[in-house]
Amino acid sequence: MVPNSLRWTTRDLDVMPDDGGWKRYEIIDGELFVTRAPHIRHQASGGHIYVELAIWSRTTQLGEPFQTPGVIFTPTDAVIPDVVWISRNRLANGVDEAGHLVVAPELMVEILSPGAINEQRDREVKLKLYSRHGVQEYWIVNWQLKTLEIYRRTNAQLQLVTTLLESDTLTSPLLPGFSTAIAQIFT
């Protein structure tokens, strides 16, 4: 068996066809992942999280949330998470000329898309990637089951600390004073 030596880089993404936003191209450890535009409920959940983070951020002035930003950790690790939150300090020097984040946001949020491959990518591959690059908190949202898993950095690794249900309230030590009902995310 001959290992595949092809490693994709961010330079390769520059020549990908523009399909009007119907596909999302990501590279993790040199492997290319292509996904279709997500379900409308997927987008709604991400939008609701973004709005709650934006309201809190406007009040506190501690940072900013972004929806589907390009995050380039290395030339072979570039992703498009559903939502991120990044502190003003990191944001100040963390954006390249093309408008991509080149530092790890403190919070990354992925909304699960249906399918075992999609779920494995978010639960395993991206979890390892985000751990490796210093993300402080990672939320995995399942809009179909109406749950939100919270992973927090412990001993240099993101670890699951809780799974919130629709009747729970989302808070975070990363975001002092932030609070929202999980049910609000899935309305």
N, C-alpha and C positions, 0 to 999 in steps of 0.2 A: 504494500500500500504506500503510495507516494503522497505525502502531505501537500495540501494546496498552499502554495507559497504566495498566492495573490493576496495582497493586503491593500485595502482601499484606504484612501486618505481624503482629507478635506479638499484637496486640489481636484480630485475626481468628481466631487459634488458640483464643482463649478461648471462642468460640461454636461450635467444631467439635463435631459429635456424638460422644458417648462410645460407642465401639464395643467396649468391654471389652479394649482393647489390641491389636486385630487390625490396626490401621493406625497408621502412624507419619507424622506431619505435620511437614515441615521447610520452612523458607523460606530461600532463598538469593538475595540481591540482589532481593528482592521477589517472586520466583517461588515458587509453592507446589509442593512435591514430596510425593506421597502414595505410601507403599509398604506392602505387606502384611507381616504377621508373617513373620520369616525362617525358613528351613529349620532343622530341629533341629541339623544339623551346623554350621551358621552360629553358632547360639547356643552350642553346645558349645565351639567354638573361642574365641569371645569369653569364655566362662566360664573356660576354662583360662588364658587370658592374664590375666584379672582375678585369679584365684587366685595365680598366680606373682607378679604385682605386689603383691598384698596381703601375701603372706608376706614379700617383700623390704621392703615399706614398714613392716610391723610391727617388723621387726628394726632398720631404720635410723631410723625416725621422721622421715623427710624429707618425706613427703607421703602422699597417699591415692589409690587408684584408685577409680573408680566405673563401674558398668555402666549403659549407656543413660541418661546424665544429659541433662537439657535444658541446652544451652549457648546463651545469648543474647548474641551479639556486639553487635548493634544491633537496633532494631525491625524491620528488614527482613532480618536474618541470624540465624536461630535453627535449630539443628540438634540431632539426637539421635544422637551417635556411639555405636558399640558399646561402647567402653571409653575412658576417659581416665585419665591420671595427672596430679595437680596437687600442687605443692609446698605445704607448710604455710603459707608466706608468702603465696602467691597466694590460697589457700583462705580465709585469715583474713578478708579483706575482699571476697571474690569471689562471694558467694552472696546472691541477693535473698530477699525475704520468702517467696516461693513455693518456695524451695529449688532454684532454677536457678542454674547458674554464669553469671556475667556478666563474667568475665575469661577470657582464653584459657588453658586448661590447657597445661602444657609438652608433654604427649604426647597425641595423638589417635590412636585405632585404629579403622579401618573394616574390617569383614569383607565381602568382595564377595558380593553376591547375583547369581544368574544373570540374564543379559540384558544386551544392549548398552547400554541406557539407564541401568541401574543402575551398570554398570561405568564408563561415561562420567562419571556424576555423581561417583563416588568418586575416579576417577583424574584428572579435569580440574577439575570445578566445585568440589568440596570442597578439592582441592589448592590452588587459587587462593585460596579463602576462608580456609583455614587459614594460608597464607602471608601474606595481607593482614593478619591479626589477630595475628600474632606467635607462632604455635605453633612450638615448637622442634624437634619430631620428629613424624613422621606414619608410622604403619605401615599398610600395606594388605595384608590377609591374604586369600589365596585358599584356602579349605578344600577345594576340589575338586582343585586342582593341588598342594596342600600346600606353598605358598610364602608367604614374608613379605617384602614390599618395605619398605625403610627409606629414608625421605626425611628429610634434616636441613637445618636452616636454614644457608644459605651466602649471604652478600651479600644479606640481607633476603628470601630466597626459599627455599622448601623444594625441595630437589633430591634426586633418587634417588642414593643412595650404594651400595646393594647389594641384591641379591635373595637371600634365604636359602632353602635347600632343606631337605627333611626331615632330612637327615644333618648339618645345621649347628647351631651354637649361637648363640642370640640374646644379645647384650650391647649396652650403650649407654653412651656417655660421660655422658649425661644422668642415668643411674641407676648410680652407682658401686657396683661389686660385684654388680650384677644379672646373672644368667646362667641361661638355661634352654635345654634342647634343643628345637629346633623340633618334633621328633617328639612331644614332650609336649603340644604345642598341639593336635595332630590325633588324639589317642587317643580 
